[in-house]
């Protein structure tokens, strides 16, 4: 290994680990909801899981706009233009405010269609309640990601880590009180005060409060890097031109997972609850890959801003991401029953979830590779190819196969997961190869 490679790997790992830990903290917010709801009501857990899937899919454009700040900020900082980076953050937050109301309206509209596609009526009400309660998060969470990207471009990762810790403490307290009511107080020796359990509604409120905490902490840190001179900052139109394709890419990816979550609802409350538990566990380990992806995006953006080859940071990021996800698959293989048992004691949910864990062991390796490859392409400012690749891989290959295996071959929820796995294999190959091609020479700044 050359000195240049060692130096790049060291920079990547120093940046990746705190981002990954913060990402784990973010995912823990959702797992806490699942843990509380899973011990109160299978119906509330199933409904909230559908509501979460719908809201996450609807937020894809906002998440894409937040992701646009990764190349804009990292390339600007790499070129020693901090004012341009601050201007990019300001315009990104403005763009997120513009799309927030349409996003909430779109998400609510999807819930009106749930009964028409056959989702059990008892799941629709908690899904809608959860979605409406956490509606502020459809602005707050993308805003947090944008501010976090701005700080990461300056190699400042501690604020996001602190934000994740504080938000999790708040989430546990609020979620326990609102989901379990007086039961949460009496279990720790405190007197009952008349709190009524609110199930999915309470979990949604806790989510919104926690996301507000996330934004407050990181924005306070970002203000210390505020610049008066933002000359050369991208226009609002430029932010949208980068962010919308990224959002559509996320929509293609998130949308297929959300749609599969809805179809899992057709299989009954036990199947959709098992699906939510395993997707939650997979998403938790995936946060490590997301941290590596963000670090890779920053390092690639730095290279582009400095006018040097971006291949080394991109390839190293892919290697580190693949190794990490292989280790996580080993954990799934060794202790699947323990992991699932953290969230439910329902025998039918446990049995279904154990079958899905076998698929998840393979599933997450390719999910990690595609995530890091997408991060490398974001850092390079390549936003159109990943969108079309995601559409083809997930909607032409993965989704039809998922439906075929689930309903035609009667494989149930496992069939849905095998279809998703096939789509991930295709997209990981396409994106990794794309980065290898575009990094043959110097990449132009966005």
Protein Blocks (a to p, Z undefined) as FASTA:
>chain_A
ZZklmmmmmmmmmmmmmmmmmmmmmmmmmmmmmmmmmmmomklmmmmmmmmmmmmmmmmm
mmmmmmmmmmmmmmmmmnopaklmmmmmmmmmmmmmmmmmmmmmmmmmmmmmmmmnopaf
klmmmmmmmmmmmmmmmmmmmmmmmmmmmmmmnopaklmmmmmmmmmmmmmmmmmmmmnm
mmlmmmnopacehiacekjmmmmmmmmmmmmmmmmmmmmmmmmmccfblghiacfklmmm
mmmmmmmmmmmmmmmmmmmmmmmmmnojklmmmmmmmmmmmmmmmmmmmmmmmmmmmmmm
mmmmnopafklmmmmmmmmmmmmmmmmmmmmmmmmmmmmmmmoccfklmmmmmmmmmmmm
mmmmmmmmmmmmmmmmmmnopaklmmmmmmmmmmmmmmmmmmmmmmmnonmjmlmmmmmm
mmmmmmmmmmmmmmmmmmmpccddZZ
